[in-house]
Amino acid sequence: MPDPAEQLARIYQAGFDITQLERYPGVAAVVRDDVIVLLRPTPLGLEMVGTPGWKIGESIGILVDRGGSKVFQSKSTLLDATPERLRLLEAFRKDLTQLLLPTS
């Protein structure tokens, strides 16, 4: 069973920032290049809560389709999902998924 503290250490060493958001107690927020996801401990180690999104203030902007355009939305705030932001989102998701896999 993966140790959440060891997982967080690996994630931090890989260049991610680890913090907590006041509005999401009991979970860790992992951030890199303004991409963010929440992690919670489970009996099988840390797991993502939902999908990664874009950090907008103290909130998480979720990728949605609005009128044929992709945007990150947090409440009434919209942020264009530029090709660069989408590239950063995908790299974040891929790298973090690898880091959450159990090590031998």
C-alpha positions as a Markdown table, in Angstrom:
| # | Residue | x | y | z |
|---|---|---|---|---|
| 1 | Met | 0.0 | 0.0 | 0.0 |
| 2 | Pro | 1.5 | 3.4 | -1.0 |
| 3 | Asp | 2.3 | 5.8 | 1.8 |
| 4 | Pro | 0.7 | 9.2 | 1.1 |
| 5 | Ala | 3.7 | 11.0 | 2.7 |
| 6 | Glu | 6.1 | 9.2 | 0.3 |
| 7 | Gln | 3.8 | 10.0 | -2.6 |
| 8 | Leu | 3.6 | 13.7 | -1.7 |
| 9 | Ala | 7.4 | 13.7 | -1.3 |
| 10 | Arg | 7.8 | 12.3 | -4.9 |
| 11 | Ile | 5.3 | 14.7 | -6.2 |
| 12 | Tyr | 7.1 | 17.7 | -4.6 |
| 13 | Gln | 10.5 | 16.4 | -5.8 |
| 14 | Ala | 9.1 | 16.3 | -9.4 |
| 15 | Gly | 8.5 | 20.0 | -9.3 |
| 16 | Phe | 4.9 | 20.3 | -8.2 |
| 17 | Asp | 3.8 | 22.6 | -5.4 |
| 18 | Ile | 1.7 | 21.2 | -2.6 |
| 19 | Thr | -0.7 | 23.4 | -0.6 |
| 20 | Gln | -4.1 | 23.5 | 0.9 |
| 21 | Leu | -7.0 | 25.6 | -0.1 |
| 22 | Glu | -9.2 | 26.9 | 2.6 |
| 23 | Arg | -12.4 | 25.9 | 0.8 |
| 24 | Tyr | -11.3 | 22.3 | 0.5 |
| 25 | Pro | -10.3 | 21.1 | 3.9 |
| 26 | Gly | -8.8 | 17.6 | 4.4 |
| 27 | Val | -7.3 | 17.4 | 0.9 |
| 28 | Ala | -4.0 | 18.5 | -0.6 |
| 29 | Ala | -3.9 | 20.8 | -3.6 |
| 30 | Val | -1.2 | 20.0 | -6.1 |
| 31 | Val | -0.2 | 22.8 | -8.5 |
| 32 | Arg | 2.2 | 23.2 | -11.3 |
| 33 | Asp | 2.1 | 26.0 | -14.0 |
| 34 | Asp | -1.3 | 27.1 | -12.6 |
| 35 | Val | -2.8 | 23.7 | -13.3 |
| 36 | Ile | -4.3 | 22.3 | -10.1 |
| 37 | Val | -6.0 | 19.2 | -8.7 |
| 38 | Leu | -7.0 | 18.0 | -5.3 |
| 39 | Leu | -5.6 | 14.8 | -3.8 |
| 40 | Arg | -7.2 | 12.8 | -1.0 |
| 41 | Pro | -5.8 | 9.8 | 0.9 |
| 42 | Thr | -7.4 | 6.4 | 0.4 |
| 43 | Pro | -6.5 | 2.9 | 1.6 |
| 44 | Leu | -4.7 | 2.5 | -1.8 |
| 45 | Gly | -2.8 | 5.8 | -1.5 |
| 46 | Leu | -3.5 | 9.3 | -2.8 |
| 47 | Glu | -6.1 | 9.7 | -5.6 |
| 48 | Met | -7.2 | 12.7 | -7.6 |
| 49 | Val | -10.5 | 14.3 | -6.6 |
| 50 | Gly | -12.1 | 15.0 | -10.0 |
| 51 | Thr | -10.0 | 16.1 | -12.9 |
| 52 | Pro | -7.2 | 18.7 | -13.0 |
| 53 | Gly | -8.2 | 22.2 | -13.9 |
| 54 | Trp | -6.8 | 25.7 | -14.0 |
| 55 | Lys | -6.1 | 27.6 | -10.8 |
| 56 | Ile | -8.3 | 30.7 | -10.7 |
| 57 | Gly | -7.8 | 32.6 | -7.5 |
| 58 | Glu | -8.6 | 30.1 | -4.7 |
| 59 | Ser | -10.9 | 28.1 | -7.0 |
| 60 | Ile | -10.4 | 25.4 | -9.7 |
| 61 | Gly | -11.5 | 26.3 | -13.2 |
| 62 | Ile | -12.9 | 23.1 | -14.9 |
| 63 | Leu | -12.4 | 22.6 | -18.6 |
| 64 | Val | -15.8 | 23.0 | -20.3 |
| 65 | Asp | -17.1 | 23.7 | -23.8 |
| 66 | Arg | -18.9 | 27.0 | -24.2 |
| 67 | Gly | -20.4 | 27.8 | -27.5 |
| 68 | Gly | -17.9 | 25.7 | -29.4 |
| 69 | Ser | -14.9 | 27.0 | -27.5 |
| 70 | Lys | -13.1 | 25.4 | -24.7 |
| 71 | Val | -12.7 | 27.5 | -21.5 |
| 72 | Phe | -11.8 | 26.9 | -17.9 |
| 73 | Gln | -14.8 | 27.9 | -15.7 |
| 74 | Ser | -15.0 | 28.6 | -12.0 |
| 75 | Lys | -18.4 | 30.0 | -11.0 |
| 76 | Ser | -18.9 | 33.0 | -13.3 |
| 77 | Thr | -15.2 | 33.4 | -14.2 |
| 78 | Leu | -14.1 | 32.1 | -17.6 |
| 79 | Leu | -10.5 | 31.7 | -18.8 |
| 80 | Asp | -9.7 | 30.8 | -22.4 |
| 81 | Ala | -8.3 | 27.3 | -22.8 |
| 82 | Thr | -5.4 | 28.3 | -25.1 |
| 83 | Pro | -3.3 | 25.7 | -26.8 |
| 84 | Glu | -0.5 | 26.4 | -24.3 |
| 85 | Arg | -2.8 | 26.0 | -21.3 |
| 86 | Leu | -4.2 | 22.7 | -22.8 |
| 87 | Arg | -0.6 | 21.5 | -23.3 |
| 88 | Leu | 0.2 | 22.3 | -19.7 |
| 89 | Leu | -2.9 | 20.6 | -18.5 |
| 90 | Glu | -2.2 | 17.4 | -20.4 |
| 91 | Ala | 1.5 | 17.3 | -19.2 |
| 92 | Phe | 0.3 | 17.9 | -15.6 |
| 93 | Arg | -2.2 | 15.1 | -15.8 |
| 94 | Lys | 0.2 | 12.6 | -17.4 |
| 95 | Asp | 3.1 | 13.4 | -15.0 |
| 96 | Leu | 0.9 | 13.3 | -11.9 |
| 97 | Thr | -0.8 | 10.1 | -12.9 |
| 98 | Gln | 2.7 | 8.4 | -13.2 |
| 99 | Leu | 3.7 | 9.8 | -9.9 |
| 100 | Leu | 0.6 | 8.3 | -8.2 |
| 101 | Leu | 1.3 | 4.8 | -9.4 |
| 102 | Pro | 2.7 | 2.4 | -6.8 |
| 103 | Thr | 6.5 | 2.0 | -6.8 |
| 104 | Ser | 8.1 | -1.4 | -6.3 |
